[in-house]
Amino acid sequence: MTATIPFEHITVLREELLDSLGLTHGDYAVDCTAGGGGHTQGLLERVGKAGKVIAFDRDPWAQDVLQKRFPAELANGQLELIAKPFSEIHAELVKRDWVGKVQGLCADIGVSSPQLDAAERGFSFAKDGPLDMRMDQTQGITATDIVNEWSVPDLTRLFRDYGEDPQARRIAQAIERERAKKPFERTLDLADLIAQSVHYKERSRKHPATRVFQALRIEVNGELRELEALLNDVGSSLKPLGRCAIISFHSLEDRLIKNAFRALAEGHMKHIGKSLPFTAAQLDELKKYTIIKPFPKIPGDIELNANPRSRSAKLRVIEKKGE
Ligand SMILES: C[S@@+](CC[C@H](N)C(=O)[O-])C[C@H]1O[C@@H](n2cnc3c(N)ncnc32)[C@H](O)[C@@H]1O
């Protein structure tokens, strides 16, 4: 894997996330989004040589970096890397007989700084590159496919639902007009078109293409579907008193996490119906999880100053109750 820039990522909420998992020597831990290995390193230290960590990342560049960072831990079996999407967590835990045995499960959702900064990955509206945006460039559709092929109503829905862009329709129509002349291939062609076609405050700190690029990235990588799949498997993965900690960076993800954790902690009361007498089995299902306070945790001033990209990070933690 050759990259045009070095892989430099500052780990967000590192100590807060690690402290929240309650790990001790000998535990099993899972990092769903290993990236440059900042959280993975902390997991390894906390579970010690008697423990084990498995770490997912779907990006071959991250896999390459992780192989180089942890040669000893990979050689002695303390760490195992999984080059797959984290939605496959359940199958991977089954293979290792880890279901219901994980003490610490963490995820730091989204893309890493080097993925964003490498122009050739196509995530950035500020750098010219192919309009790609795939975390795993061996798989799936690219942002180019979506921008050139989707209908105006579908693009509008995408930009509105995943980008929360109030000018979704106007942008979708501008894209349709432009691609009739020449199909989109480059990030800056799209970013410039958006800047020309929307009303925005000149002095706004956000580039006018921010929301559309976010929406395309979420769709290309199936990010919300991935997160939903992971949230579904939190309960079966953890051991009693095991914890799951997830960092997210935008409101769509945070809402999914907040609601999923609430459903686990409240025992799906809504589905059972409050006025009915509960059977023993139903009561058993109630309130098996505790949301850890304070929630959500956000970066403090020192971290924000050192790493402005951490500004929208939110950490939520849930614990499975003891038996
Ligand atoms: C924010 S970075 C994680 C950084 C890491 N915590 C660190 O300290 O270096 C997110 C990483 O997760 C990976 N990723 C995102 N979604 C994924 C998914 N559904 N399955 C597997 N890896 C994913 C990305 O490729 C990226 O490397």
The ligand as an SDF file (V2000), in Angstrom:
LIG
                    3D

 27 29  0  0  0  0  0  0  0  0999 V2000
  -11.4250    7.5370   13.5780 C   0  0  0  0  0  0  0  0  0  0  0  0
  -10.4490    6.2660   12.9140 S   0  0  0  0  0  0  0  0  0  0  0  0
   -9.9090    5.3830   14.3420 C   0  0  0  0  0  0  0  0  0  0  0  0
   -8.6360    5.8920   14.9150 C   0  0  0  0  0  0  0  0  0  0  0  0
   -8.0780    5.0500   16.0310 C   0  0  0  0  0  0  0  0  0  0  0  0
   -8.9670    4.9920   17.1720 N   0  0  0  0  0  0  0  0  0  0  0  0
   -6.7180    5.5540   16.4680 C   0  0  0  0  0  0  0  0  0  0  0  0
   -6.5440    5.8970   17.6320 O   0  0  0  0  0  0  0  0  0  0  0  0
   -5.8160    5.5960   15.6280 O   0  0  0  0  0  0  0  0  0  0  0  0
  -11.6490    5.1710   12.2820 C   0  0  0  0  0  0  0  0  0  0  0  0
  -11.0530    3.9470   11.5840 C   0  0  0  0  0  0  0  0  0  0  0  0
  -12.0920    2.9910   11.5050 O   0  0  0  0  0  0  0  0  0  0  0  0
  -12.1180    2.4070   10.2360 C   0  0  0  0  0  0  0  0  0  0  0  0
  -13.5180    2.0660    9.9990 N   0  0  0  0  0  0  0  0  0  0  0  0
  -14.5630    2.9160    9.9040 C   0  0  0  0  0  0  0  0  0  0  0  0
  -15.7020    2.2500    9.7230 N   0  0  0  0  0  0  0  0  0  0  0  0
  -15.3670    0.9340    9.7430 C   0  0  0  0  0  0  0  0  0  0  0  0
  -16.1280   -0.2690    9.6350 C   0  0  0  0  0  0  0  0  0  0  0  0
  -17.4470   -0.2490    9.4630 N   0  0  0  0  0  0  0  0  0  0  0  0
  -15.4830   -1.4490    9.7420 N   0  0  0  0  0  0  0  0  0  0  0  0
  -14.1310   -1.4870    9.9300 C   0  0  0  0  0  0  0  0  0  0  0  0
  -13.3600   -0.3760   10.0170 N   0  0  0  0  0  0  0  0  0  0  0  0
  -13.9770    0.8230    9.9290 C   0  0  0  0  0  0  0  0  0  0  0  0
  -11.5800    3.4490    9.2920 C   0  0  0  0  0  0  0  0  0  0  0  0
  -10.9710    2.8370    8.1670 O   0  0  0  0  0  0  0  0  0  0  0  0
  -10.5740    4.1910   10.1830 C   0  0  0  0  0  0  0  0  0  0  0  0
   -9.2830    3.6770   10.0270 O   0  0  0  0  0  0  0  0  0  0  0  0
  1  2  1  0
  2  3  1  0
  2 10  1  0
  3  4  1  0
  4  5  1  0
  5  6  1  0
  5  7  1  0
  7  8  2  0
  7  9  1  0
 10 11  1  0
 11 12  1  0
 11 26  1  0
 12 13  1  0
 13 14  1  0
 13 24  1  0
 14 15  1  0
 14 23  1  0
 15 16  2  0
 16 17  1  0
 17 18  1  0
 17 23  2  0
 18 19  1  0
 18 20  2  0
 20 21  1  0
 21 22  2  0
 22 23  1  0
 24 25  1  0
 24 26  1  0
 26 27  1  0
M  CHG  2   2   1   9  -1
M  END
$$$$
